[in-house]
Each structure stands twice: as structure tokens, then as C-alpha cells.
Amino acid sequence: MSKGESVIEGTAINPVCGMSVAIEGAEHIATREGAKHYFCSSRCHDQFISDPELYLSGAHLDAVEDVPEGTN
């Protein structure tokens, strides 16, 4: 399975927030280097467009701070 693919057939993983997005009928799509990326919202799409390498590299995940134990 390649980056962005989901284990659920007909869906893709939003590279910004990690949500599963239905490919059929998707409204927010970006193509980069021949690969299509699907987004759950215009907000995620616009964030990706502003810095695609950040999201494709996974570096944005490094910026997430550890959540203290017991936090919901």
C-alpha cells in the first residue's frame, strides 16, 4: 500500500488530518507529481496547497506535542 491509500477500498487518507475520504464524488482534490490527494474539506486542501512537502513528508506530525496522560 502506498502513502495516501486507505485499507478501505474506494477511500484515500487525507494527508493533512489523516481522515479517510471517499474517492468517488470527492470535492477537494490536489494533484502533485502525478498523484492525486483527497481532502475532507477546503481547509485541509488549502493547507496542503500552501506547503505540500510538509504534509507529504509527514513532518507536520513531528510538530504535534505529546498529550499529557489522562487528557481526552
N, C-alpha and C positions, 0 to 999 in steps of 0.2 A: 504494500500500500504506500502511495506517495504522499508527500505533505499536502494537506488540504483535503484529502479524501476521507470519507467517513466510512465506518463499518456498516452503516445502514445504506442500502442501495438507493440511489436517487437523491442522495444528500451530499453536501460538502461541509467542511468545517470552516467557519468564518475565521480568518487568520488574525483578526483583531481581538475578538472577545471569546472565541472558542465555541460558540454556539453551532449547532447543527442546522444547516439551511437547506430547504428543499430546492433542488436544481430547477425542476420544472416550474415555470412561472416566476422565477426569481426576478425581482425588480432591480436589485443592486448588484452589479457585476463589474469587475475590472479585469482587463486582460493585460498581462505582463509577461514578456518574453515567451509568448505563445500559450501561456497557461491562463485559464480562467479562474478567477477567485470570486466567491459568492459571499454576500454580506446580508445580515439580518436587518440592517437599517441604513439610511443615508448617512447617519453619524459615523458608523463603522466604516462605510465606504469612503467617506471624506477623510477620515483619519488615515486609512490605508494609502490613499492617493497622496496625502501630504508627505509620507515617508515610507514607501513600500518596503525598502530594505530592512527597516526596523522590525516590521511585522513578519517578513519572510524569514529573517534570520532567527526570530524568536527572542531577540534582545529585549523586547518590551516586557517579556516575562521576568527577566532579571531585575527589573525595576520594582516589582511587587515586593513589598516588605512582608516579613514574617508576621503572621497574625498571632497575637498572644493566645495562649491556651485558654479555652473557655469562652472565646469570642464567637459569636454567631455570625 
